[in-house]
Amino acid sequence: MANPRISGVAQENPGPDSVLSLYLELHSLTESMRQHAGDGDWEKVAALEKQRQLLIERLAGCDVGEREVENVREIVQHIMELNTELLAASAALRDTLAADLTDLKRSRKAENAYRKNR
């Protein structure tokens, strides 16, 4: 779900090289990751995460100007909320895959036991 406060920040139309525009891009990548996770497209999530990490590295060397602090704070707060959703979705997938793997191992054991007793 899009955050209306973030949409309002985006309407201020920051310059393409501003720190604010980089944080908005980070937000957009994170939102896309959440959407793709919801669709089960984990390959796309992984590809976007690589892009996001590069952007985070780029932002690590940037200073936030006084006029951008509040907007950046709101963006980062929403990114953190999206990250929480992503973590929950990935944990659910992990649990599902673990259960599937356990079922597969049980099936193989049963099949092997059947073959031995034939």
ABEGO torsion letter per residue (X at the ends): XBBAAAAAAAAAGBBAABAAAAAAAAAAAAAAAAAAAAAGBAAAAAAAAAAAAAAAAAAAABBBBAAAAAAAAAAAAAAAAAAAAAAAAAAAAAAAAAAAAAAAAAAAAAAAAAAAAX
